[in-house]
Amino acid sequence: MNVDKIIVLNQGEIIEEGSHNKLVNKQEGYYSKLYHSYYSGLVG
């Protein structure tokens, strides 16, 4: 990805922010769950 910072919103409130690597590796994070659920469906 080619971004400096990702901001994750839930009902208009910031719930997470950071780089893709930081967010995707955050256990129990909203962004991480969304990312992994999306890409797990594309593999196999």
N, C-alpha and C positions, 0 to 999 in steps of 0.2 A: 504494500500500500504506500501511497505517496502523500501522506498527510503529517502534519506536526502534532495535532491534538484531536482526539475524538471526544465529543461531549455526548453523553447518553442522557436522554430526557425520559421522564415518566410523568405523565399528566402535567407537563409544563415545568417540572422541577428537575434540576440536575441531580442525577443519582450516582454518576460516575464520570470521571474524565481522566484522560491520559493518552499515551501512545497505544497503537494497536497491540504491540507486544506486551505492554503492561496490562492492558485490559483483558486480552485473550488468555493470559496466564493467571489471572486473578480467580482463585477458587471461589465458587459460589457467587461470582459476579454476574450481573444481568447480561452484559455484553458477551462474556465468555460463554454463557449458556446459549444465547442466541446464535453466536458464531458456530459453536460446535454442533448444535442441533441442525443447523442449515447444512453444514458441510458433511455431516455424517450421512445425510440422505443422498449425497451426490457420489459417495464412494461405494464401490461394489456393484 
